[in-house]
Amino acid sequence: MISLTTPLDESAVRALKVGDEVAISGVLFTGRDAVHKYLHEGGALPEGLSLRGGIIYHCGPVVIKDEAGRWKVVAAGPTTSIREEPYQWQIMRDHGIRGVIGKGGMGPRTQAACKEYGCVYLHAVGGAAQVLAERITAVRNVYLMEKFGSPEAIWEIEVRDFPCVVTMDAKGQSLHETVFASSKAKLEELLAAQNK
């Protein structure tokens, strides 16, 4: 397990490779469809917020207020990342992010952008929303809540040892692409054997 602490620098990201298991500590920023489309269309980040060197987590967390009136994340599972494929490359370029966490992988534009801009795609385990929420130690801030609502807002969260696997690296490799090609070849082999 490789320990990473945000903000990430480019050299640390470029040293990662597909299949590496990582534990992230520091700050993550959630972002889903509304935020990605907004930034892609030229929307400005709120004053004081910078994503440079950071990690965007494709997640619409379930957040409540505790007895003391502080925000608390009770579920934080990854959402399907491919929906952000039209936008992700540009956000990598324009905002200097170094990592994206989600599930299901992303497409060729994001893969190319990871290589060009020094970024990685990290897979978080789907179906483990409560377990992943236990790795969140604090909510530091929330942005664009009034504009987009709670699940689509940017939540700035502190994490400790948040577990992920690198499935797209900054060398241009994609575990998703490899698994797809291997599965396709195996299917063709099985179909050929069945048709004999």
Backbone hydrogen bonds, N-H to C=O, Kabsch-Sander energy under -0.5 kcal/mol:
donor,donor_aa,acceptor,acceptor_aa,energy
2,I,21,E,-3.0
3,S,1,M,-0.5
4,L,23,A,-2.6
6,T,25,S,-2.2
8,L,53,G,-3.3
13,V,9,D,-1.7
14,R,10,E,-2.7
15,A,11,S,-1.1
16,L,13,V,-1.3
19,G,166,V,-3.2
20,D,17,K,-2.4
22,V,164,C,-2.7
23,A,2,I,-2.7
24,I,162,F,-2.6
25,S,4,L,-2.7
26,G,159,V,-2.3
28,L,157,I,-2.6
29,F,55,I,-2.4
30,T,155,W,-2.2
31,G,57,Y,-2.1
36,H,32,R,-2.3
37,K,33,D,-2.6
38,Y,34,A,-2.3
39,L,35,V,-2.7
40,H,36,H,-2.5
41,E,37,K,-1.9
42,G,39,L,-1.6
43,G,38,Y,-2.9
49,L,46,P,-2.1
50,S,48,G,-0.5
53,G,96,G,-3.2
54,G,51,L,-2.7
56,I,99,G,-2.3
57,Y,29,F,-3.0
58,H,56,I,-0.6
58,H,101,I,-3.4
59,C,57,Y,-1.6
62,V,75,A,-2.7
63,V,61,P,-0.7
64,I,72,K,-2.7
66,D,70,R,-3.0
69,G,66,D,-2.1
72,K,64,I,-3.0
74,V,62,V,-2.8
74,V,72,K,-0.5
75,A,62,V,-1.2
76,A,129,A,-1.9
79,T,58,H,-3.0
81,S,103,K,-2.4
83,R,80,T,-0.6
84,E,81,S,-2.7
85,E,82,I,-1.6
87,Y,84,E,-1.6
88,Q,84,E,-2.7
89,W,85,E,-0.5
90,Q,87,Y,-0.6
91,I,87,Y,-1.6
92,M,88,Q,-2.4
93,R,89,W,-2.2
94,D,90,Q,-3.3
95,H,91,I,-2.0
96,G,92,M,-1.1
97,I,91,I,-0.6
98,R,54,G,-2.8
99,G,54,G,-1.3
100,V,120,V,-2.0
101,I,56,I,-2.8
102,G,122,L,-2.2
103,K,79,T,-1.2
111,Q,107,G,-2.2
112,A,108,P,-2.5
113,A,109,R,-2.0
114,C,110,T,-2.5
115,K,111,Q,-1.5
116,E,112,A,-2.5
117,Y,113,A,-3.1
118,G,114,C,-1.2
119,C,114,C,-2.0
120,V,98,R,-1.3
121,Y,168,M,-2.5
122,L,100,V,-3.6
122,L,120,V,-0.5
123,H,165,V,-3.4
124,A,102,G,-2.7
124,A,122,L,-0.5
128,A,125,V,-0.9
132,L,128,A,-2.9
133,A,129,A,-1.7
134,E,130,Q,-1.1
134,E,131,V,-0.6
135,R,132,L,-1.6
136,I,133,A,-1.6
137,T,135,R,-0.6
137,T,158,E,-2.1
138,A,158,E,-1.2
140,R,138,A,-0.6
140,R,156,E,-2.8
141,N,156,E,-1.4
143,Y,154,I,-2.8
148,F,144,L,-2.5
149,G,145,M,-2.6
153,A,149,G,-1.0
153,A,150,S,-0.9
154,I,143,Y,-2.5
155,W,153,A,-0.8
156,E,141,N,-2.6
156,E,154,I,-0.5
157,I,28,L,-2.5
157,I,155,W,-0.8
158,E,138,A,-2.9
159,V,26,G,-2.8
160,R,135,R,-2.5
162,F,24,I,-3.2
164,C,22,V,-2.2
165,V,123,H,-1.7
166,V,20,D,-2.8
167,T,121,Y,-2.2
167,T,165,V,-0.6
168,M,121,Y,-1.5
169,D,173,Q,-1.9
172,G,169,D,-1.1
175,L,167,T,-3.0
176,H,167,T,-0.7
178,T,174,S,-2.0
179,V,175,L,-2.7
180,F,176,H,-2.3
181,A,177,E,-2.4
182,S,178,T,-2.4
183,S,179,V,-2.7
184,K,180,F,-2.5
185,A,181,A,-2.2
186,K,182,S,-2.1
187,L,183,S,-2.4
188,E,184,K,-2.5
189,E,185,A,-2.0
190,L,186,K,-2.4
191,L,187,L,-2.8
192,A,188,E,-2.3
193,A,189,E,-2.1
194,Q,190,L,-2.1
195,N,191,L,-1.7
196,K,193,A,-0.8
